[in-house]
């Protein structure tokens, strides 16, 4: 599992759209598995769950990204990858997870 947390000074909806489009166009096998959006008392929260195939690991892995903040920013981001290991009792070969998270870092 790899994790990234950051604050970005950008309008909320612009950032969510930019990240979503960037992740999906950054990999031939990337898909948006599901999403959730809500607003309450001027605060916005969006969750995006992406999945892609890891050629290095020979498996699929996910990237969950949560965005939280006011409509005009700044926006808090928490991103966590999962599923990139092939071992039964401990994690090995997490290169795919780290590469997926690096794509998000490039977009930020």
C-alpha distances in whole Angstrom, upper triangle without the diagonal:
4,7,10,14,17,21,23,26,27,28,26,27,27,24,22,24,24,20,20,23,21,18,20,23,20,19,22,20,18,19,19,18,20,20,22,24,27,29,31,33,32,28,26,23,21,18,17,15,14,14,15,16,14,17,16,14,16,14,13,10,10,10,11,13,16,19,21,25,28,30,31,28,26,23,20,16,13,10,7,5,5,8,7,9,12,13,15,14,11,9,10,11,7,10,10,7,8,11,11,10,13,15,15,15,19,20,20
4,7,11,14,17,19,23,24,26,24,25,25,21,20,22,21,18,19,21,19,16,19,21,18,18,21,20,17,19,19,19,20,20,22,24,26,28,29,32,30,27,25,21,20,17,16,14,14,14,15,16,14,18,16,15,18,16,15,11,11,9,11,12,14,17,20,23,26,27,28,25,23,20,17,14,11,8,6,5,7,10,10,11,15,16,18,18,15,12,13,12,8,10,10,6,6,10,9,7,10,12,12,12,15,17,16
4,7,10,14,16,20,21,23,21,22,22,19,18,21,20,16,17,20,18,16,19,21,19,19,23,21,18,19,19,19,19,19,20,21,23,25,26,28,27,23,21,18,17,15,15,14,14,15,17,18,17,20,19,18,21,19,17,14,12,9,10,10,12,14,16,19,23,24,25,22,20,17,14,11,7,6,5,7,9,13,13,15,19,20,21,21,18,15,16,16,12,13,13,9,9,12,11,8,10,13,11,11,14,15,14
4,7,10,12,16,17,20,18,20,20,16,16,18,17,14,16,19,17,15,18,20,18,19,23,22,19,20,19,20,20,19,20,20,22,23,25,27,25,21,19,17,16,14,14,15,15,17,18,20,19,22,21,21,23,22,19,16,14,11,10,9,11,12,14,17,20,22,22,18,16,14,11,8,6,5,7,9,13,16,16,18,22,23,25,24,21,19,20,19,15,15,15,12,10,12,11,7,9,11,9,8,12,13,11
4,7,10,14,15,17,16,18,18,15,15,18,17,14,16,19,18,17,20,22,20,22,25,24,21,22,20,21,20,19,19,19,20,21,22,23,22,18,17,15,15,14,15,16,17,19,21,23,22,26,25,24,27,25,23,19,16,13,12,10,10,10,11,14,17,19,19,15,13,11,7,6,5,6,9,12,15,19,19,22,26,27,28,27,24,22,23,22,19,19,19,15,14,16,14,11,12,14,11,10,14,13,11
4,7,10,12,15,14,16,16,13,14,17,15,13,16,19,17,17,20,22,20,23,26,26,22,23,21,23,22,20,20,19,20,20,22,23,20,17,16,15,15,15,16,17,18,21,22,25,25,28,27,27,29,28,25,22,19,15,14,11,11,10,11,12,15,17,16,13,10,8,6,5,7,9,12,15,19,22,22,25,29,30,31,31,28,25,26,25,21,21,21,18,16,17,16,12,13,14,11,10,13,12,9
4,7,9,12,11,14,14,11,13,16,15,14,17,19,18,18,22,23,22,24,28,28,24,25,22,24,23,20,20,19,19,19,20,20,18,15,14,14,14,15,17,19,20,23,25,28,28,31,30,30,33,31,28,24,22,18,16,13,12,9,9,9,12,14,13,9,7,6,5,6,9,12,15,18,22,25,26,28,32,34,35,34,32,29,30,29,25,25,24,21,20,21,19,16,16,17,13,12,14,13,10
4,6,9,9,12,11,8,11,14,12,12,15,17,16,17,20,21,20,23,27,27,23,24,22,24,23,20,20,18,19,18,20,21,18,15,14,14,14,16,17,19,20,23,25,28,28,31,31,31,33,31,28,25,22,18,17,13,13,10,10,10,12,12,11,7,6,5,7,8,11,13,17,20,23,27,27,30,34,35,37,37,34,31,32,30,26,26,25,22,21,21,19,16,16,16,12,11,13,11,8
4,7,9,12,11,9,12,15,13,14,17,18,18,19,22,23,23,26,29,30,26,26,24,27,25,22,22,19,20,19,20,20,17,15,14,15,16,18,19,22,23,26,28,31,31,34,34,34,36,35,32,29,26,22,20,17,15,12,12,10,11,11,8,6,4,6,9,11,15,17,20,23,27,30,31,34,37,39,41,40,38,35,35,34,30,29,28,26,24,24,23,20,20,19,16,15,16,13,10
4,6,9,7,6,10,11,10,12,15,16,16,18,20,21,21,24,27,28,24,24,22,25,23,20,20,17,18,17,19,19,16,14,13,14,15,17,18,21,22,25,26,30,30,33,34,34,36,34,31,28,25,21,20,16,15,11,12,10,10,9,7,5,6,7,10,12,15,17,21,23,27,30,30,34,37,39,41,41,38,35,36,34,31,30,28,26,25,24,22,20,20,18,15,15,16,13,10
4,6,5,6,9,10,11,12,14,16,16,18,20,21,22,25,28,28,25,24,21,24,22,19,18,15,15,14,16,17,13,12,11,13,13,16,17,20,22,25,27,31,31,34,35,36,37,35,31,29,25,22,20,16,15,11,11,9,8,6,4,5,7,7,11,13,16,18,22,24,28,31,32,35,38,41,42,42,40,37,38,36,32,32,30,27,27,26,24,22,22,20,17,18,18,15,13
4,6,5,6,9,10,11,12,14,15,17,19,20,21,24,26,26,23,21,19,21,18,15,14,11,12,11,14,15,11,10,8,9,9,12,14,17,19,22,25,28,29,33,33,33,35,32,29,26,22,19,17,13,11,8,8,7,7,5,6,6,7,6,9,10,14,16,19,22,25,28,29,33,36,38,39,39,37,34,36,34,30,30,28,25,25,25,22,20,21,19,16,17,18,15,13
4,5,5,6,8,10,11,12,14,15,17,18,20,22,24,24,21,20,17,19,17,14,13,10,12,11,15,16,13,12,9,10,9,12,13,16,18,21,23,27,29,32,33,33,34,31,28,25,22,19,17,14,13,10,11,10,10,7,8,9,11,10,13,13,16,17,20,22,25,28,29,33,36,38,39,40,38,35,36,34,31,30,28,26,26,25,22,21,22,19,16,18,19,15,14
4,6,5,6,9,10,11,12,14,16,16,18,21,23,24,20,20,17,20,19,16,16,14,15,15,18,20,16,15,12,13,12,14,14,18,18,22,23,27,28,31,32,33,33,31,28,26,23,19,18,15,14,11,13,12,12,9,9,10,12,11,14,13,17,17,21,23,26,28,29,33,36,39,40,41,38,35,36,34,31,29,27,25,25,24,21,20,20,18,15,16,16,13,12
4,5,5,6,8,10,10,12,14,15,16,19,22,22,19,18,16,19,17,15,15,13,15,15,18,20,17,15,12,12,11,12,12,15,16,19,21,24,25,28,29,30,31,29,25,23,20,16,15,12,11,9,11,11,12,10,10,9,10,8,11,10,13,14,17,19,23,25,26,30,33,35,37,37,35,32,33,31,27,26,24,22,21,21,18,16,17,15,12,13,13,10,9
4,6,5,6,9,10,11,12,14,15,18,20,20,16,15,13,15,14,11,11,10,13,14,17,19,16,14,11,10,8,9,9,12,13,17,19,22,24,27,28,28,29,26,23,21,17,14,13,9,9,7,10,11,12,11,12,11,12,10,11,10,12,13,16,17,20,23,24,28,31,33,35,35,33,30,31,29,26,25,23,21,21,20,17,16,17,15,12,14,15,11,11
4,6,5,6,8,10,11,12,14,16,18,19,15,14,12,15,14,12,13,12,15,16,20,22,19,17,14,13,11,12,11,13,13,17,18,22,24,26,28,28,29,27,23,21,18,16,15,12,13,11,14,15,15,13,14,14,15,13,15,13,16,15,18,19,22,25,25,29,32,35,36,37,35,32,33,31,27,26,24,22,22,21,18,17,18,15,13,15,15,11,12
4,6,5,6,9,10,11,12,15,17,18,15,15,14,17,17,15,16,15,18,19,22,24,21,19,16,15,13,14,12,15,14,17,18,21,23,25,27,27,28,26,23,21,18,16,15,13,14,12,15,16,17,15,15,14,15,13,15,13,16,15,18,19,22,24,25,28,31,34,36,37,35,31,32,29,26,24,22,21,20,19,16,15,15,12,10,13,12,8,9
4,6,5,6,9,10,10,13,16,16,13,13,11,15,14,13,15,15,17,19,22,24,22,19,16,14,12,11,10,12,11,14,15,19,20,22,23,24,25,23,20,18,15,12,12,9,11,10,14,15,17,16,16,15,15,12,13,11,13,11,14,15,18,21,21,25,28,30,32,33,31,28,28,26,22,21,19,17,17,15,13,12,12,10,7,10,10,7,8
4,6,5,6,9,10,12,14,14,10,10,8,11,11,10,13,13,16,19,22,24,22,20,16,14,11,10,8,10,9,12,13,17,19,21,23,23,24,22,18,16,14,11,11,9,11,11,15,17,18,17,18,17,18,15,15,13,14,13,15,15,18,20,20,24,27,30,31,33,31,28,28,26,23,22,19,17,18,16,13,13,14,11,10,13,13,10,12
4,6,5,6,8,11,13,13,10,10,10,14,14,13,16,16,20,21,25,27,25,23,19,18,15,14,11,13,11,14,14,17,19,21,23,24,24,23,20,18,16,14,15,13,15,15,18,20,21,19,20,19,20,17,18,16,17,16,18,18,20,22,22,26,29,32,34,35,33,30,30,27,24,23,20,19,19,17,14,15,15,12,11,14,13,10,13
4,6,5,6,9,12,13,10,11,11,15,16,15,18,19,22,23,27,29,26,24,21,19,16,15,13,14,11,13,13,16,17,19,21,22,23,22,19,17,15,13,14,13,15,15,19,20,22,20,20,19,20,17,18,15,16,15,17,16,19,21,21,24,27,30,32,34,31,28,28,25,22,20,17,17,17,14,12,12,12,8,8,11,9,7,10
4,6,5,7,10,10,7,9,9,12,14,14,17,18,21,23,27,29,27,24,21,19,15,14,10,11,8,10,10,13,14,17,18,19,20,18,15,13,12,10,11,11,14,15,18,21,23,22,22,21,21,18,18,15,15,12,14,13,16,17,17,21,23,27,29,30,28,24,24,22,19,17,14,13,14,12,9,10,10,7,7,10,10,8,11
4,6,6,8,8,5,6,7,11,13,13,17,18,22,24,28,31,28,26,22,20,16,15,11,11,8,9,9,12,14,16,19,20,19,18,15,14,12,11,13,13,16,17,21,23,25,23,24,23,23,21,21,18,18,15,16,15,17,18,18,22,24,28,29,31,29,26,26,23,21,19,16,16,17,14,11,13,14,10,11,14,13,12,15
4,6,7,9,8,9,11,15,16,17,20,21,25,27,31,33,31,28,25,23,20,18,15,15,12,13,11,14,15,17,19,21,20,20,17,17,16,15,16,16,19,20,23,25,27,25,25,24,25,22,23,20,20,18,19,18,20,21,20,24,26,30,32,34,32,28,27,24,22,20,17,17,18,15,12,14,14,11,12,15,13,11,15
4,7,9,8,10,12,16,18,18,21,23,26,28,32,34,32,29,26,24,20,19,15,15,12,12,10,12,13,14,16,18,18,18,15,15,14,13,16,15,19,20,23,25,27,26,26,25,25,22,22,19,19,16,17,16,18,19,18,21,24,27,30,31,29,25,24,21,19,17,14,14,14,11,9,12,11,7,9,12,10,10,13
4,5,5,9,12,14,17,19,22,24,27,30,33,36,34,31,27,25,22,20,16,15,11,10,8,9,10,11,14,15,15,14,12,13,13,13,16,16,20,21,25,28,30,28,29,28,27,25,24,21,21,17,18,15,17,17,16,19,21,25,27,29,27,24,23,19,18,15,12,13,14,11,9,12,12,9,12,15,13,13,17
4,6,9,12,15,18,20,23,25,29,32,35,38,36,33,30,27,24,22,18,16,12,11,8,9,11,11,14,16,15,14,13,14,14,15,18,19,23,24,28,30,32,31,32,31,31,28,28,24,24,20,20,18,19,18,17,21,22,26,28,30,29,25,24,21,20,18,14,16,17,14,12,16,16,13,15,18,17,17,20
4,6,10,12,15,18,21,24,28,31,34,37,35,32,29,26,22,20,16,14,10,8,5,6,9,10,13,14,12,11,9,11,11,13,16,18,21,23,27,30,32,31,32,31,31,28,27,23,22,19,18,16,16,15,15,18,19,23,25,27,26,23,22,19,18,16,13,14,16,14,12,15,16,14,15,19,18,18,21
4,7,9,12,14,18,20,24,27,30,33,31,29,25,22,19,16,12,10,7,6,4,7,10,12,15,15,14,13,10,10,9,10,13,14,17,19,23,26,28,27,28,27,27,24,23,20,19,16,15,13,14,14,14,18,20,23,25,27,26,22,22,19,17,16,12,13,15,13,10,13,14,11,13,16,16,15,18
4,6,9,11,15,18,21,25,28,31,30,27,23,20,17,14,10,9,6,5,6,10,13,15,18,18,17,14,11,11,9,10,12,13,16,18,22,25,27,26,27,26,27,23,23,20,19,16,16,14,15,15,16,19,21,24,26,28,27,24,24,22,20,19,15,15,17,16,12,15,17,14,14,18,18,17,19
4,6,8,11,14,18,21,24,27,26,23,20,17,13,11,7,6,5,7,9,13,15,18,21,20,20,17,13,12,10,10,10,11,13,15,19,22,24,22,24,24,24,21,20,17,17,14,15,14,15,16,17,21,23,26,27,29,28,25,25,23,21,21,17,16,18,17,13,15,17,15,14,18,18,16,18
4,7,11,14,18,21,24,28,27,24,20,17,14,11,8,6,5,7,10,13,16,19,21,20,19,16,12,11,9,10,10,12,14,16,20,23,25,24,26,26,26,22,22,18,17,15,15,14,14,14,16,20,21,24,25,27,26,24,25,23,21,21,18,16,19,19,15,16,19,17,16,20,21,19,21
4,7,11,14,18,21,24,23,21,17,14,11,8,6,6,7,10,13,16,19,23,25,23,23,19,16,14,11,11,10,11,12,14,17,20,22,21,24,23,24,20,20,17,16,15,15,15,15,16,19,22,24,27,27,29,28,26,27,26,23,24,20,19,21,21,17,18,21,19,17,21,22,20,21
4,7,10,14,17,21,20,17,14,11,7,5,5,6,9,12,16,19,22,25,27,26,25,22,18,16,13,12,10,10,10,11,14,17,18,18,21,20,21,17,17,15,15,14,15,16,17,19,21,24,27,29,29,31,29,27,29,28,25,25,22,20,22,22,18,18,21,19,17,20,21,19,19
4,7,11,14,17,17,14,11,8,6,5,7,9,12,16,19,23,25,28,30,29,29,25,22,19,16,14,11,11,9,10,12,15,16,16,19,19,19,16,16,15,15,15,16,17,19,21,24,27,29,31,31,32,31,29,31,30,27,28,25,22,24,24,21,20,23,21,19,22,23,21,21
4,7,10,14,13,11,8,6,4,7,9,12,15,18,22,25,28,31,33,31,32,29,25,22,19,17,14,12,10,9,10,12,13,12,16,16,17,14,15,14,15,16,18,20,22,24,26,30,32,34,34,35,34,32,34,33,29,30,27,25,26,26,22,22,24,22,19,22,24,21,20
4,7,10,10,8,6,6,7,9,12,15,19,22,25,29,31,35,36,35,35,32,28,26,22,20,16,15,12,11,10,11,12,11,15,15,17,14,15,15,16,18,20,23,24,27,29,32,35,37,37,37,36,34,36,36,32,33,30,28,29,29,26,24,27,25,22,24,26,23,22
4,7,6,6,4,6,9,12,15,19,22,25,28,32,34,37,39,38,38,35,31,29,25,22,19,17,13,11,10,10,9,9,13,14,15,13,15,16,18,20,22,25,27,30,32,35,38,40,40,40,39,37,39,38,35,35,33,30,31,31,28,26,28,27,24,25,27,24,23
4,5,5,7,9,12,15,18,21,25,28,31,35,37,40,41,40,41,38,34,31,27,25,21,19,16,14,11,10,10,11,14,15,16,15,16,18,19,22,24,27,29,32,34,37,40,42,41,41,40,38,41,40,37,38,35,32,33,34,31,29,31,30,26,28,30,27,25
4,6,9,11,15,18,21,25,28,31,35,38,40,43,44,43,44,41,37,34,31,28,24,22,18,16,13,11,9,11,14,14,16,15,17,19,21,24,26,30,32,35,37,40,43,44,44,44,43,41,43,43,39,40,38,35,35,36,33,31,33,32,28,29,31,29,26
4,7,10,13,17,20,24,26,30,33,37,38,42,42,42,43,40,36,33,29,27,23,20,17,14,11,8,6,7,10,11,13,13,15,17,20,22,25,29,31,34,36,39,42,44,44,44,42,40,42,42,38,38,37,33,34,34,31,29,31,30,26,27,29,26,24
4,7,10,14,17,20,23,27,30,34,35,38,39,38,39,36,33,30,26,23,20,17,13,10,7,5,5,7,10,10,11,10,11,14,16,19,22,25,27,31,33,35,39,40,40,40,39,37,39,38,34,35,33,30,30,31,28,25,27,27,23,24,26,23,21
4,7,10,13,17,20,23,26,30,32,35,36,35,36,33,30,27,23,20,17,14,10,8,6,5,6,6,10,10,11,9,10,12,14,16,19,22,25,28,30,33,36,38,38,38,36,34,36,35,32,32,30,27,27,28,25,23,25,24,20,22,23,20,19
4,7,10,14,17,20,23,27,28,32,33,32,33,30,26,23,19,17,13,11,7,6,5,7,9,10,13,12,12,9,10,10,11,13,16,19,21,24,26,29,32,34,34,35,33,31,33,32,28,29,27,24,25,25,22,20,23,22,18,20,22,19,18
4,7,10,13,17,20,24,25,29,30,29,30,27,23,20,16,14,11,8,6,5,7,9,11,11,14,13,14,11,11,10,11,12,14,17,19,22,24,27,30,32,32,33,31,29,31,30,26,27,24,21,22,23,19,18,20,19,16,18,20,17,16
4,7,10,13,17,20,22,26,27,25,26,23,19,17,13,10,7,6,4,6,9,12,15,15,18,16,16,13,12,10,10,10,11,13,15,18,20,23,26,28,29,29,28,25,27,26,23,24,21,18,20,20,17,15,18,17,14,17,19,17,16
4,6,10,13,17,19,22,24,23,23,20,16,14,10,8,6,5,7,9,12,15,17,17,19,18,18,15,14,11,11,9,11,12,14,16,18,21,24,26,27,28,27,24,26,24,21,21,18,16,18,18,14,13,16,15,12,15,17,15,15
4,7,10,14,16,19,21,19,20,17,13,10,7,6,4,6,9,12,15,18,21,21,23,21,21,18,16,13,12,10,10,10,11,13,15,18,21,23,24,25,24,21,23,21,18,19,16,14,16,16,12,13,16,14,13,16,18,16,17
4,7,11,13,16,18,17,17,14,10,8,5,5,6,8,11,14,18,21,23,23,25,23,23,19,18,15,14,11,10,9,10,12,13,17,19,22,23,25,23,21,21,20,17,17,13,12,14,13,10,11,14,12,11,15,16,15,16
4,7,10,13,15,14,13,10,7,6,4,6,9,11,15,17,21,24,27,27,28,27,26,23,22,18,16,13,12,9,9,10,11,14,16,19,21,23,22,19,19,17,15,15,11,10,13,13,9,12,14,13,13,16,18,17,19
4,6,9,12,11,11,9,6,6,7,8,12,14,18,20,24,27,30,29,30,29,28,25,24,20,19,15,14,11,11,10,10,14,15,19,21,23,22,18,18,16,14,13,9,10,13,11,8,12,14,12,13,16,17,17,19
4,6,9,8,7,6,4,6,9,11,15,17,21,24,27,31,33,33,34,32,32,28,27,23,21,18,16,13,12,10,9,12,13,17,19,22,20,17,16,14,13,12,9,10,13,11,10,13,15,14,16,19,19,19,22
4,5,5,6,5,6,7,10,12,16,18,22,25,28,31,34,34,35,33,32,29,27,23,21,18,16,12,12,10,8,10,11,15,18,20,18,15,14,11,10,9,5,8,11,9,9,12,13,13,15,18,18,19,22
4,6,5,7,9,11,14,16,19,22,26,28,32,35,38,37,38,36,35,32,31,27,25,21,19,16,15,13,11,12,13,16,19,22,20,17,15,11,12,10,8,11,13,11,12,15,16,15,18,20,20,21,24
4,6,8,10,11,15,16,20,22,26,29,32,35,38,38,39,36,35,32,30,27,25,21,19,15,15,13,10,11,11,14,18,20,18,15,12,8,9,7,6,10,11,10,12,15,15,15,18,20,20,22,24
4,5,8,9,13,15,19,21,25,28,31,35,38,38,39,36,35,32,30,26,24,20,17,14,12,10,7,7,7,11,14,16,15,12,9,6,8,7,6,9,11,11,12,15,16,17,19,21,21,23,25
4,7,10,13,16,20,23,26,29,33,36,39,39,40,38,37,34,32,28,26,22,20,16,14,11,9,9,9,12,15,18,17,14,12,10,11,11,9,12,15,14,14,17,18,19,21,23,23,25,27
4,7,10,14,17,20,23,27,30,33,37,36,38,36,35,32,30,26,23,20,17,13,11,8,7,8,8,12,14,17,16,13,13,11,11,11,9,11,14,13,13,16,18,18,19,22,23,24,26
4,7,10,13,17,20,23,27,30,33,33,35,33,32,28,27,23,21,17,14,11,9,7,7,9,10,14,16,18,17,15,14,13,12,12,9,10,13,13,11,14,16,16,17,20,21,21,23
4,7,10,13,17,20,23,27,30,30,32,29,29,25,23,19,17,13,11,7,6,5,5,9,11,14,16,18,16,13,14,12,10,11,8,7,11,11,9,11,14,14,14,17,19,19,21
4,6,10,13,16,20,23,26,26,28,26,25,22,20,16,14,10,8,5,5,6,8,11,14,17,18,20,18,15,16,15,12,13,10,8,11,11,8,10,13,13,12,15,17,17,18
4,6,10,13,16,20,23,23,25,22,22,18,16,12,10,7,6,4,7,9,10,14,17,19,21,22,20,17,18,16,13,13,11,8,10,11,7,7,11,10,9,12,15,14,15
4,7,10,13,17,20,21,22,20,20,16,14,10,8,5,5,6,8,11,13,16,20,21,22,23,21,19,20,19,16,17,14,11,13,14,11,10,13,13,11,14,16,15,15
4,7,10,13,17,17,19,16,16,12,10,7,6,4,7,9,12,15,16,19,23,25,26,26,24,21,23,22,18,19,16,13,14,15,12,10,13,12,9,12,14,13,12
4,7,10,14,14,16,14,14,10,8,6,5,6,9,12,14,18,20,22,26,27,28,28,26,24,26,25,21,22,20,17,17,18,15,13,16,16,12,14,17,15,14
4,7,10,11,13,10,10,6,6,5,7,9,12,15,18,21,23,26,29,31,32,32,30,27,29,28,24,24,23,20,20,20,17,15,17,16,13,14,17,14,13
4,7,9,11,9,9,6,5,7,9,12,15,18,21,24,26,29,32,34,34,34,32,30,32,31,27,28,26,23,23,24,21,18,20,20,16,17,20,17,15
4,7,8,6,6,5,6,9,12,15,18,22,24,28,29,32,36,37,38,38,36,33,35,34,30,31,29,26,26,26,24,21,23,22,18,19,21,18,16
4,6,5,7,7,10,12,15,18,22,25,28,31,33,36,39,41,42,41,39,37,39,38,34,34,32,29,29,29,27,24,26,25,21,22,23,20,18
4,6,8,8,12,14,17,19,23,26,29,32,33,37,40,42,43,43,41,38,40,38,35,34,32,30,29,30,27,25,26,24,21,22,23,20,18
4,7,8,12,14,18,20,24,27,30,33,35,38,41,43,44,44,42,39,41,39,35,35,33,31,30,30,27,25,26,24,21,21,22,19,17
3,5,9,11,15,18,21,24,28,31,32,35,39,40,42,41,39,36,38,36,32,32,31,28,27,27,25,22,23,22,18,18,20,17,14
4,7,10,13,16,20,23,26,30,31,34,37,39,40,40,37,35,36,35,31,30,29,26,25,26,24,21,21,21,17,17,18,16,13
4,6,10,13,16,20,23,26,27,30,34,36,37,37,34,31,33,32,28,28,26,23,23,23,21,18,19,18,15,15,17,14,11
4,7,10,14,17,20,24,25,28,31,33,34,33,31,28,30,29,25,25,24,21,20,21,19,16,18,18,14,14,16,15,12
4,7,10,13,17,20,21,24,28,29,30,30,28,25,26,25,22,22,21,17,17,18,15,12,14,14,11,11,14,12,10
4,7,10,13,17,18,21,25,26,27,26,24,22,23,23,19,19,18,15,15,16,14,11,14,14,11,11,15,14,12
4,7,10,14,15,18,21,23,24,24,22,19,20,19,16,16,15,11,11,13,10,8,11,11,8,10,13,13,12
4,7,10,12,14,18,19,20,20,18,15,17,16,13,14,13,9,10,12,10,8,11,13,11,12,15,15,15
4,7,8,11,14,16,18,18,16,13,14,13,10,11,9,6,8,10,8,7,11,12,11,13,16,16,16
4,6,8,11,13,14,15,13,11,12,12,9,11,10,7,10,12,10,10,14,15,14,16,19,19,20
4,6,8,11,12,13,12,10,11,10,9,11,9,8,11,13,11,13,16,17,17,19,21,22,23
4,7,10,12,13,12,8,8,7,5,8,6,5,9,10,10,12,14,15,16,18,20,21,22
4,6,8,10,8,5,5,6,6,9,9,9,11,13,13,15,17,19,20,21,23,25,26
4,7,9,9,7,6,7,9,11,11,12,15,16,16,18,20,22,23,24,26,28,29
4,6,6,6,6,8,10,13,14,14,17,19,19,20,23,24,25,27,29,30,31
4,6,8,9,12,13,17,17,17,19,22,22,23,25,27,28,29,31,33,33
4,7,9,13,14,18,18,18,20,22,23,23,26,28,28,29,32,33,34
4,7,10,11,15,16,15,17,20,20,20,23,25,25,26,29,30,31
4,7,7,11,12,11,13,16,16,17,19,21,22,23,25,27,27
4,6,9,11,11,12,14,16,17,18,21,22,22,24,27,27
4,5,7,9,10,11,13,15,16,18,20,20,22,24,25
4,5,5,6,9,10,11,13,15,16,17,19,21,22
4,5,5,6,9,10,10,13,15,15,16,19,20
4,5,5,6,9,10,11,13,14,16,17,19
4,5,5,6,9,10,11,13,15,16,17
4,5,5,6,9,10,10,12,14,15
4,5,5,6,9,10,11,13,14
4,5,5,7,9,10,11,13
4,5,5,6,9,10,11
4,5,5,6,9,10
4,5,5,6,9
4,5,5,6
4,5,5
4,5
4
